[in-house]
Amino acid sequence: MGRKREAAGLRNIDWATFSLFIALSAIGWSMVYSVSYSQEAGLDFLSTSAGKQLIWMGISAIAFAVIFAIDWKFWQTLAYPIYIVGIVLLVLVLFLGSTIKGSTSWFVFGSFSFQPSEVAKFATCLAMSNYLSNYRTNLRTLRSQLIALGLLLLPVGLIMLQPDAGSAIVFSSFLLVLYREGLNSSYYIVGAFVALILVLGLIVEPTYIILSLIVLSIVVLAYHFEDNRRYWLLGALTVAAGTYFAAVNNWSTQALLAGAGIFVALSIVQWMQKQGRIVSLLLVAVIVGAGLSYAANFAFNDILKPHQQDRLNVWLQPSKADPRGSLYNVFQSKLAIGSGGLQGKGFLNGTLTKLNYVPEQSTDFIFCTIGEEQGFVGSFSIIIMFTLFLIRITIIAERQRSNFSRHYAYCIAGIFFIHIFINVGMTMGLMPVIGIPLPFISKGGSSLLGFTVMVAVLLKLDSNRYRI
């Protein structure tokens, strides 16, 4: 049985994942065609956006075939050299790359262009997977954590020098595989806390954030009283209501001082009852939270330039953004998605798409084309297909006998998730507009080739899982 499975070759490919990959790519090309066909009528087909995308689909198909012709052990053996090539390309693009839309992120050779960040994503997947599969790697030790973090932050730092925040954010997806392989969950809790405070600090006065942290700490301390816990909690909730009432009525300073006094008093009592650990954690959280909230508020108001503030306002405070300026893209995107209704206007019948009301509608905002032409049914179907695609990758990951293959599967699962979540979210105004393509759907040769290579290597590794 084992030998038959080994000899199966292509017959052992995961056809469900492969079918979803093909279907999404075909849908993506049809959407690119729909966006461009009326605007580029009369041109030679291969010179149109749809024609160029079709050429890239052919190149991607060749790359897929080549990967399946290469021995599956090739990718683990050369993981680090490929990573080094990716890093070298990121360095070279800073000096030899072309600047497009403010970022020196592209190598351009005539009509051909590609982003080395796409190579870096794939290369980091291989390097991280190889490192984590080493028997000496133990993510419970500081040394292993620092090395893994170094593999992750080196390409991120180089990409931020371009600068290309969108591509850099994608590398946060590697936190998924690190968590899966045993990285302490405390890091994720702390990271989520820091991120939340920084985001809130951009839109809320620091005083209210600090007051909220103090009130929450008071409730936590009250819960840790073993005797008469319900009365302590009732008192804490009363204090919370009183402080917020005072803050709403412009007595925020008095409320803050009163809350801080109660917090200190409860902390002393709990410390005397040998609850020093929880007291220390809460005290650190309040102090760090206060510092971060003031830092975020200061950075937003005194460091960021007006156009940078506008980008954040588009995401967090749309009412303060200019609907004819920074908010225009998102406003038109939401309008296009909403105009599609339940079943959409039909293929090639999107009026907003035809008239090019949404900038970047074939790349970053292509999901709005789906929403307008295919409606809620089509948009929801695409999201379901992507969900099934991610589920299949997870299933593939968990059935691997090779640690390298399992790590690699989780790496690309994280990358695809970040791309899908942010791209779809930003077309609806739920995420910041940072220029991340929708896998297989958005127009773009280097991104399509990069995603295809990732999937091809995954399917190649999976088709040889019985050889371990």
DOZA-577494 format. One record per residue (C-alpha): x, y, z; residue in one letter; residue number from 1. Coordinates in pm, 1 decimal, decimal comma, padded with zeros to 6 digits. Layout:
<atoms>
c1	c2	c3	r	k
X	Y	Z	a	NUM $
...
</atoms>
This chain:
<atoms>
c1	c2	c3	r	k
00000,0	00000,0	00000,0	m	1 $
00277,0	00243,3	00093,3	g	2 $
00468,5	00186,2	-00232,6	r	3 $
00156,4	00235,1	-00439,4	k	4 $
00095,9	00566,3	-00269,0	r	5 $
00455,7	00670,3	-00326,8	e	6 $
00428,1	00595,9	-00694,8	a	7 $
00101,0	00776,0	-00731,0	a	8 $
00264,1	01109,8	-00827,3	g	9 $
00001,2	01351,2	-00951,0	l	10 $
-00271,3	01106,6	-00855,3	r	11 $
-00185,8	01177,3	-00493,2	n	12 $
-00240,3	01551,6	-00530,2	i	13 $
-00505,1	01713,9	-00312,1	d	14 $
-00762,6	01773,6	-00583,6	w	15 $
-00995,8	01976,4	-00360,8	a	16 $
-00727,3	02239,2	-00296,7	t	17 $
-00611,5	02230,7	-00658,2	f	18 $
-00969,4	02277,3	-00782,7	s	19 $
-01026,3	02575,3	-00555,2	l	20 $
-00699,2	02726,5	-00675,7	f	21 $
-00802,0	02688,4	-01041,2	i	22 $
-01154,8	02817,1	-00979,2	a	23 $
-01037,8	03126,4	-00792,4	l	24 $
-00778,8	03202,6	-01060,9	s	25 $
-01042,1	03172,9	-01334,5	a	26 $
-01281,5	03398,8	-01144,2	i	27 $
-01000,5	03647,2	-01091,3	g	28 $
-00923,6	03663,5	-01462,4	w	29 $
-01290,9	03711,0	-01548,6	s	30 $
-01310,6	04002,0	-01303,9	m	31 $
-00997,9	04163,6	-01449,3	v	32 $
-01151,3	04123,0	-01795,4	y	33 $
-01477,9	04274,3	-01674,5	s	34 $
-01301,0	04578,3	-01531,8	v	35 $
-01089,0	04646,6	-01838,6	s	36 $
-01283,0	04529,6	-02142,7	y	37 $
-01478,9	04851,2	-02207,2	s	38 $
-01192,9	05084,2	-02118,8	q	39 $
-00940,9	04913,8	-02348,0	e	40 $
-01167,8	04829,1	-02641,1	a	41 $
-00991,5	04834,4	-02975,4	g	42 $
-00649,8	04748,4	-02834,6	l	43 $
-00464,0	04430,2	-02916,3	d	44 $
-00593,2	04175,8	-02663,9	f	45 $
-00251,8	04077,8	-02528,0	l	46 $
-00174,7	04443,5	-02456,2	s	47 $
-00484,7	04482,7	-02240,7	t	48 $
-00495,2	04418,3	-01866,0	s	49 $
-00684,1	04093,5	-01921,6	a	50 $
-00437,0	03984,6	-02189,4	g	51 $
-00135,7	04054,0	-01970,4	k	52 $
-00299,8	03871,8	-01681,5	q	53 $
-00362,1	03573,1	-01908,7	l	54 $
00006,7	03569,9	-02000,8	i	55 $
00095,9	03566,3	-01632,6	w	56 $
-00148,1	03280,6	-01578,1	m	57 $
00041,3	03089,3	-01845,4	g	58 $
00373,9	03167,5	-01677,7	i	59 $
00227,2	03056,3	-01344,0	s	60 $
00105,8	02730,8	-01500,5	a	61 $
00458,1	02662,0	-01629,6	i	62 $
00599,9	02737,5	-01283,2	a	63 $
00346,2	02496,7	-01131,2	f	64 $
00453,3	02221,4	-01371,7	a	65 $
00823,2	02284,1	-01305,7	v	66 $
00770,2	02262,4	-00929,8	i	67 $
00599,2	01926,1	-00967,9	f	68 $
00891,1	01806,1	-01179,5	a	69 $
01141,6	01897,1	-00905,9	i	70 $
01212,3	01656,0	-00623,2	d	71 $
01008,7	01748,1	-00317,5	w	72 $
01316,0	01751,3	-00090,4	k	73 $
01462,9	02036,1	-00296,4	f	74 $
01269,9	02301,5	-00105,4	w	75 $
01389,8	02202,4	00239,5	q	76 $
01747,1	02146,2	00122,0	t	77 $
01774,1	02491,9	-00036,1	l	78 $
01546,3	02678,3	00204,3	a	79 $
01820,1	02901,2	00347,0	y	80 $
01988,8	02980,8	00011,2	p	81 $
01648,1	03081,5	-00130,0	i	82 $
01593,7	03298,8	00178,4	y	83 $
01929,1	03468,4	00120,0	i	84 $
01832,6	03534,3	-00243,2	v	85 $
01510,0	03693,9	-00122,1	g	86 $
01699,4	03918,6	00119,6	i	87 $
01950,7	04018,9	-00149,0	v	88 $
01666,0	04115,6	-00382,8	l	89 $
01510,8	04330,4	-00108,3	l	90 $
01844,5	04509,5	-00064,4	v	91 $
01897,7	04556,7	-00438,0	l	92 $
01551,9	04700,7	-00498,1	v	93 $
01634,1	04985,7	-00259,6	l	94 $
01913,4	05095,0	-00494,8	f	95 $
01805,3	04967,3	-00836,3	l	96 $
01427,3	04952,7	-00805,9	g	97 $
01167,6	05180,4	-00959,9	s	98 $
00949,9	05404,8	-00746,3	t	99 $
00578,9	05352,5	-00804,1	i	100 $
00318,4	05534,5	-00593,1	k	101 $
00580,8	05645,6	-00345,1	g	102 $
00739,0	05304,8	-00281,7	s	103 $
01065,4	05176,8	-00428,5	t	104 $
00929,5	04823,7	-00438,3	s	105 $
00958,8	04717,4	-00802,1	w	106 $
01212,8	04590,9	-01050,3	f	107 $
01104,8	04708,2	-01396,2	v	108 $
01246,6	04564,1	-01718,7	f	109 $
01057,5	04715,8	-02010,4	g	110 $
00696,0	04603,1	-01978,3	s	111 $
00792,2	04340,0	-01721,3	f	112 $
00791,9	04421,8	-01350,4	s	113 $
00786,6	04229,9	-01025,6	f	114 $
00803,4	04289,2	-00651,6	q	115 $
01087,1	04116,4	-00465,8	p	116 $
00864,7	04120,1	-00156,9	s	117 $
00668,1	03836,7	-00322,5	e	118 $
00988,9	03633,2	-00340,4	v	119 $
01066,3	03728,8	00020,2	a	120 $
00731,2	03596,4	00145,4	k	121 $
00789,2	03257,4	-00012,5	f	122 $
01156,1	03249,9	00090,6	a	123 $
01067,6	03332,4	00451,6	t	124 $
00810,3	03051,5	00448,6	c	125 $
01083,7	02805,5	00351,6	l	126 $
01343,6	02939,8	00595,2	a	127 $
01103,3	02956,7	00889,1	m	128 $
00974,9	02605,8	00816,5	s	129 $
01327,6	02468,3	00792,7	n	130 $
01435,4	02634,3	01116,0	y	131 $
01130,5	02518,5	01310,9	l	132 $
01175,8	02161,1	01185,6	s	133 $
01530,2	02147,2	01325,2	n	134 $
01542,6	01912,5	01624,3	y	135 $
01744,0	02169,3	01821,4	r	136 $
01477,3	02439,1	01785,2	t	137 $
01268,8	02487,7	02096,2	n	138 $
01042,1	02792,6	02098,2	l	139 $
01026,2	02777,8	02476,2	r	140 $
01386,9	02900,7	02488,6	t	141 $
01488,0	03261,8	02433,6	l	142 $
01758,0	03169,5	02181,8	r	143 $
01515,3	02992,9	01947,0	s	144 $
01262,6	03273,2	01984,4	q	145 $
01518,7	03537,5	01889,8	l	146 $
01638,9	03343,7	01584,5	i	147 $
01282,8	03287,9	01461,2	a	148 $
01206,4	03653,5	01522,7	l	149 $
01521,3	03751,0	01333,2	g	150 $
01418,0	03545,4	01029,3	l	151 $
01088,2	03731,8	01036,4	l	152 $
01204,3	04086,2	01109,1	l	153 $
01493,2	04103,7	00861,2	l	154 $
01270,2	04109,7	00549,8	p	155 $
01015,3	04326,2	00732,1	v	156 $
01279,5	04589,3	00806,8	g	157 $
01400,9	04595,3	00446,4	l	158 $
01045,5	04620,5	00313,3	i	159 $
00968,2	04909,1	00548,5	m	160 $
01267,3	05095,6	00402,1	l	161 $
01097,4	05094,9	00059,4	q	162 $
00848,7	05183,9	00228,0	p	163 $
00571,8	04929,2	00175,2	d	164 $
00368,2	04891,6	00495,1	a	165 $
00114,7	04661,4	00328,3	g	166 $
00367,8	04393,8	00234,1	s	167 $
00537,9	04429,1	00573,3	a	168 $
00212,2	04366,6	00760,5	i	169 $
00167,6	04038,4	00571,9	v	170 $
00469,3	03898,8	00757,1	f	171 $
00270,1	03911,5	01081,5	s	172 $
00104,5	03596,3	00945,1	s	173 $
00408,4	03394,9	01056,4	f	174 $
00288,2	03437,7	01413,1	l	175 $
00034,6	03164,9	01331,5	l	176 $
00294,9	02895,1	01272,5	v	177 $
00498,4	03012,5	01572,3	l	178 $
00191,7	02978,6	01793,4	y	179 $
00113,9	02636,8	01646,5	r	180 $
00464,8	02521,3	01726,6	e	181 $
00461,6	02627,5	02090,1	g	182 $
00543,1	02997,2	02125,6	l	183 $
00409,3	03118,4	02459,2	n	184 $
00057,9	03261,7	02424,5	s	185 $
00151,5	03540,9	02666,3	s	186 $
00336,7	03713,7	02382,3	y	187 $
00017,2	03723,2	02179,2	y	188 $
-00185,2	03858,9	02469,6	i	189 $
00069,1	04134,4	02528,5	v	190 $
00086,1	04208,0	02155,6	g	191 $
-00291,1	04231,5	02126,1	a	192 $
-00302,4	04462,9	02430,0	f	193 $
-00035,6	04692,6	02284,3	v	194 $
-00204,9	04701,0	01943,5	a	195 $
-00545,1	04778,5	02098,2	l	196 $
-00411,3	05063,8	02311,0	i	197 $
-00220,5	05213,3	02017,0	l	198 $
-00528,9	05204,9	01795,0	v	199 $
-00750,1	05351,2	02066,1	l	200 $
-00487,4	05617,4	02132,9	g	201 $
-00538,8	05745,2	01778,9	l	202 $
-00907,2	05821,4	01827,2	i	203 $
-00969,4	05851,7	02202,9	v	204 $
-00828,3	06097,7	02454,1	e	205 $
-00558,4	05927,3	02668,5	p	206 $
-00742,6	06027,3	02986,4	t	207 $
-01040,5	05807,7	02896,9	y	208 $
-00816,0	05514,6	02805,4	i	209 $
-00629,0	05536,2	03135,9	i	210 $
-00955,6	05570,2	03325,4	l	211 $
-01090,4	05260,2	03151,7	s	212 $
-00776,7	05062,9	03238,1	l	213 $
-00801,1	05167,9	03602,7	i	214 $
-01170,4	05077,2	03623,6	v	215 $
-01105,5	04739,7	03462,0	l	216 $
-00821,2	04679,2	03708,1	s	217 $
-01050,2	04762,8	04000,3	i	218 $
-01302,3	04505,0	03876,5	v	219 $
-01028,5	04242,0	03842,5	v	220 $
-00897,9	04313,9	04192,4	l	221 $
-01251,1	04293,8	04334,3	a	222 $
-01297,9	03954,5	04169,2	y	223 $
-00987,4	03822,2	04345,9	h	224 $
-01136,1	03878,1	04692,0	f	225 $
-01231,2	03531,8	04813,4	e	226 $
-01463,3	03653,3	05091,3	d	227 $
-01780,6	03839,5	04992,9	n	228 $
-01673,9	03846,3	04628,4	r	229 $
-02015,9	03947,4	04500,9	r	230 $
-02021,0	04255,3	04722,8	y	231 $
-01674,1	04358,3	04614,7	w	232 $
-01776,6	04319,4	04249,7	l	233 $
-02094,3	04519,9	04310,0	l	234 $
-01887,6	04795,2	04467,5	g	235 $
-01639,0	04787,6	04177,6	a	236 $
-01918,5	04817,1	03922,0	l	237 $
-02065,6	05107,1	04117,7	t	238 $
-01729,3	05280,1	04113,4	v	239 $
-01705,9	05216,5	03738,3	a	240 $
-02046,8	05370,5	03675,8	a	241 $
-01963,9	05670,7	03894,7	g	242 $
-01629,8	05742,3	03730,7	t	243 $
-01772,4	05720,9	03378,7	y	244 $
-02062,0	05945,3	03477,7	f	245 $
-01812,4	06199,8	03612,1	a	246 $
-01599,0	06175,5	03299,0	a	247 $
-01897,2	06229,2	03068,9	v	248 $
-01986,6	06541,3	03267,1	n	249 $
-01641,9	06694,8	03212,8	n	250 $
-01501,4	06585,5	03546,9	w	251 $
-01253,1	06349,1	03388,9	s	252 $
-00958,5	06469,1	03599,9	t	253 $
-01150,4	06420,8	03924,2	q	254 $
-01276,1	06081,6	03806,9	a	255 $
-00922,6	05977,2	03715,7	l	256 $
-00784,5	06078,7	04054,1	l	257 $
-01068,4	05906,5	04239,4	a	258 $
-01029,9	05588,8	04034,2	g	259 $
-00653,2	05587,9	04085,3	a	260 $
-00699,2	05627,6	04461,5	g	261 $
-00940,4	05333,1	04481,7	i	262 $
-00709,1	05124,4	04262,7	f	263 $
-00411,7	05195,0	04489,4	v	264 $
-00614,2	05113,6	04802,9	a	265 $
-00738,7	04781,6	04663,5	l	266 $
-00388,7	04698,7	04540,5	s	267 $
-00246,6	04745,6	04890,0	i	268 $
-00516,9	04522,5	05038,3	v	269 $
-00461,8	04251,2	04779,1	q	270 $
-00086,5	04274,2	04821,6	w	271 $
-00128,3	04214,5	05194,7	m	272 $
-00341,0	03910,3	05109,2	q	273 $
-00049,7	03771,7	04902,9	k	274 $
-00195,5	03855,1	04563,1	q	275 $
00119,8	04037,3	04460,3	g	276 $
00137,9	03881,4	04114,8	r	277 $
-00200,4	04004,8	03994,7	i	278 $
-00136,2	04346,9	04148,7	v	279 $
00197,1	04375,0	03968,0	s	280 $
00046,7	04269,5	03633,9	l	281 $
-00236,3	04521,7	03661,3	l	282 $
-00001,0	04799,8	03769,2	l	283 $
00227,7	04733,3	03472,8	v	284 $
-00073,3	04720,5	03238,2	a	285 $
-00199,9	05058,9	03358,6	v	286 $
00143,0	05225,4	03339,6	i	287 $
00228,3	05079,2	02998,6	v	288 $
-00121,6	05152,2	02869,8	g	289 $
-00095,4	05512,4	02983,2	a	290 $
00240,2	05555,5	02813,0	g	291 $
00125,0	05395,6	02488,3	l	292 $
-00197,0	05595,9	02471,6	s	293 $
-00013,8	05925,9	02516,4	y	294 $
00253,1	05818,8	02266,7	a	295 $
-00007,1	05723,4	02003,8	a	296 $
-00199,2	06045,7	02057,9	n	297 $
00117,4	06255,6	02034,2	f	298 $
00237,9	06073,4	01721,8	a	299 $
-00095,6	06118,9	01547,3	f	300 $
-00133,5	06489,3	01624,1	n	301 $
00227,6	06610,1	01621,7	d	302 $
00436,3	06370,6	01411,2	i	303 $
00220,4	06230,7	01132,1	l	304 $
00170,9	06445,1	00824,7	k	305 $
-00182,0	06548,5	00722,9	p	306 $
-00207,9	06287,1	00446,2	h	307 $
-00097,5	06017,2	00689,4	q	308 $
-00358,1	06132,0	00939,5	q	309 $
-00618,2	06115,6	00663,0	d	310 $
-00534,0	05751,4	00592,8	r	311 $
-00593,4	05659,4	00955,9	l	312 $
-00910,8	05867,5	00970,7	n	313 $
-01047,3	05683,2	00666,8	v	314 $
-01023,9	05364,0	00870,1	w	315 $
-01098,9	05478,0	01225,3	l	316 $
-01290,3	05806,0	01191,6	q	317 $
-01450,3	05828,2	00844,1	p	318 $
-01658,4	06128,9	00951,7	s	319 $
-01336,8	06334,3	00973,4	k	320 $
-01209,2	06229,4	00629,5	a	321 $
-01272,5	06415,4	00305,6	d	322 $
-01526,8	06218,4	00096,4	p	323 $
-01380,0	06370,8	-00219,8	r	324 $
-01023,2	06314,1	-00110,3	g	325 $
-00881,0	06044,4	00113,9	s	326 $
-01220,7	05878,5	00168,3	l	327 $
-01306,3	05868,5	-00201,3	y	328 $
-01171,6	05518,6	-00275,2	n	329 $
-01346,5	05350,7	00015,5	v	330 $
-01667,8	05549,7	-00036,3	f	331 $
-01691,0	05449,4	-00402,9	q	332 $
-01598,3	05090,7	-00320,6	s	333 $
-01875,7	05061,4	-00062,4	k	334 $
-02115,2	05227,5	-00304,5	l	335 $
-02026,8	04976,3	-00577,5	a	336 $
-02065,4	04678,4	-00343,3	i	337 $
-02398,0	04808,6	-00211,3	g	338 $
-02532,0	04880,5	-00560,8	s	339 $
-02500,9	04513,1	-00648,7	g	340 $
-02785,1	04419,1	-00416,4	g	341 $
-02860,9	04051,2	-00368,1	l	342 $
-02782,0	03907,6	-00711,0	q	343 $
-02575,7	04184,0	-00872,0	g	344 $
-02606,3	04362,9	-01203,8	k	345 $
-02460,3	04075,9	-01403,2	g	346 $
-02125,1	04003,3	-01565,0	f	347 $
-01992,5	04304,9	-01762,8	l	348 $
-02286,9	04516,1	-01644,3	n	349 $
-02129,8	04698,9	-01352,7	g	350 $
-02188,4	05066,6	-01423,5	t	351 $
-01951,2	05197,8	-01158,1	l	352 $
-01692,2	04949,1	-01278,1	t	353 $
-01731,2	05049,6	-01642,3	k	354 $
-01704,0	05420,0	-01566,9	l	355 $
-01394,6	05367,0	-01349,4	n	356 $
-01541,7	05536,3	-01042,6	y	357 $
-01332,9	05320,4	-00807,9	v	358 $
-00955,8	05377,1	-00837,4	p	359 $
-00739,9	05063,0	-00840,8	e	360 $
-01051,5	04855,1	-00902,4	q	361 $
-00860,9	04583,7	-01088,0	s	362 $
-00600,7	04544,1	-00813,2	t	363 $
-00657,7	04647,9	-00451,5	d	364 $
-01033,1	04709,6	-00489,4	f	365 $
-01132,2	04427,6	-00722,3	i	366 $
-01366,1	04282,0	-00461,0	f	367 $
-01601,4	04576,3	-00520,1	c	368 $
-01631,7	04462,4	-00883,9	t	369 $
-01749,8	04124,3	-00759,9	i	370 $
-01993,9	04296,2	-00525,5	g	371 $
-02139,8	04515,9	-00799,8	e	372 $
-02169,2	04254,5	-01073,9	e	373 $
-02241,5	03942,5	-00867,5	q	374 $
-02410,4	04098,4	-00565,1	g	375 $
-02423,8	03954,5	-00215,5	f	376 $
-02456,2	03600,9	-00350,3	v	377 $
-02138,7	03626,6	-00555,9	g	378 $
-01940,0	03808,1	-00284,6	s	379 $
-02046,2	03559,0	-00019,4	f	380 $
-01961,5	03270,0	-00253,1	s	381 $
-01608,9	03403,8	-00301,1	i	382 $
-01562,7	03434,1	00074,9	i	383 $
-01689,0	03075,8	00118,6	i	384 $
-01444,0	02954,2	-00146,1	m	385 $
-01155,5	03126,6	00029,0	f	386 $
-01270,9	02982,5	00362,4	t	387 $
-01277,1	02631,5	00217,5	l	388 $
-00934,9	02695,4	00066,3	f	389 $
-00791,9	02789,2	00407,6	l	390 $
-00959,9	02490,5	00571,3	i	391 $
-00807,9	02257,7	00312,5	r	392 $
-00461,4	02402,1	00377,4	i	393 $
-00509,6	02343,0	00750,4	t	394 $
-00617,9	01984,5	00685,9	i	395 $
-00312,6	01933,1	00466,8	i	396 $
-00092,0	02076,7	00741,5	a	397 $
-00224,9	01845,9	01011,2	e	398 $
-00183,6	01527,6	00807,5	r	399 $
00183,5	01582,5	00726,7	q	400 $
00441,8	01342,0	00861,1	r	401 $
00720,4	01587,3	00783,3	s	402 $
00760,3	01871,9	01030,2	n	403 $
00892,5	02092,7	00749,9	f	404 $
00580,8	02032,1	00538,6	s	405 $
00348,9	02102,6	00831,6	r	406 $
00525,9	02426,0	00918,2	h	407 $
00524,2	02535,9	00555,8	y	408 $
00150,4	02472,5	00524,0	a	409 $
00076,9	02685,5	00827,9	y	410 $
00306,1	02960,6	00698,1	c	411 $
00116,4	02997,5	00372,7	i	412 $
-00219,7	02955,9	00548,8	a	413 $
-00131,6	03263,8	00753,5	g	414 $
-00019,9	03460,0	00446,8	i	415 $
-00338,7	03382,2	00255,3	f	416 $
-00555,2	03465,4	00557,0	f	417 $
-00393,2	03807,4	00607,6	i	418 $
-00427,4	03892,4	00238,8	h	419 $
-00792,7	03789,2	00221,9	i	420 $
-00894,4	03945,2	00554,0	f	421 $
-00729,9	04282,4	00493,4	i	422 $
-00819,0	04314,8	00124,5	n	423 $
-01187,4	04233,2	00167,6	v	424 $
-01199,8	04441,2	00485,6	g	425 $
-01048,0	04751,9	00329,4	m	426 $
-01297,6	04750,5	00039,1	t	427 $
-01571,0	04774,4	00303,4	m	428 $
-01393,3	05031,5	00518,0	g	429 $
-01330,8	04780,4	00796,7	l	430 $
-00952,9	04775,0	00753,4	m	431 $
-00700,5	05044,3	00657,7	p	432 $
-00622,9	05086,6	00286,2	v	433 $
-00267,0	04952,5	00261,9	i	434 $
-00247,6	04807,3	-00088,0	g	435 $
-00269,8	04430,9	-00038,5	i	436 $
-00394,8	04224,0	-00335,3	p	437 $
-00668,6	03961,9	-00312,0	l	438 $
-00503,7	03623,7	-00387,1	p	439 $
-00571,0	03491,4	-00740,5	f	440 $
-00835,3	03763,2	-00797,2	i	441 $
-00645,9	04092,6	-00814,5	s	442 $
-00458,9	04186,4	-01128,7	k	443 $
-00083,6	04154,3	-01088,2	g	444 $
00167,2	03917,6	-01240,8	g	445 $
00421,4	03891,2	-00958,7	s	446 $
00153,2	03838,3	-00693,9	s	447 $
-00023,2	03570,1	-00901,8	l	448 $
00306,4	03393,1	-00967,8	l	449 $
00401,9	03417,7	-00600,7	g	450 $
00073,7	03271,8	-00478,1	f	451 $
00087,8	02997,4	-00742,2	t	452 $
00438,2	02895,0	-00638,2	v	453 $
00329,1	02878,9	-00273,4	m	454 $
00035,1	02652,7	-00356,7	v	455 $
00236,7	02436,8	-00596,3	a	456 $
00507,9	02369,4	-00338,2	v	457 $
00242,9	02287,3	-00078,6	l	458 $
00070,0	02037,9	-00308,4	l	459 $
00406,1	01887,5	-00409,5	k	460 $
00505,5	01835,9	-00046,1	l	461 $
00162,4	01696,1	00038,7	d	462 $
00166,5	01452,2	-00254,4	s	463 $
00481,8	01299,1	-00104,8	n	464 $
00363,2	01288,0	00255,7	r	465 $
00368,1	00906,8	00263,9	y	466 $
00739,1	00897,9	00192,8	r	467 $
00828,5	01014,8	00542,7	i	468 $
</atoms>
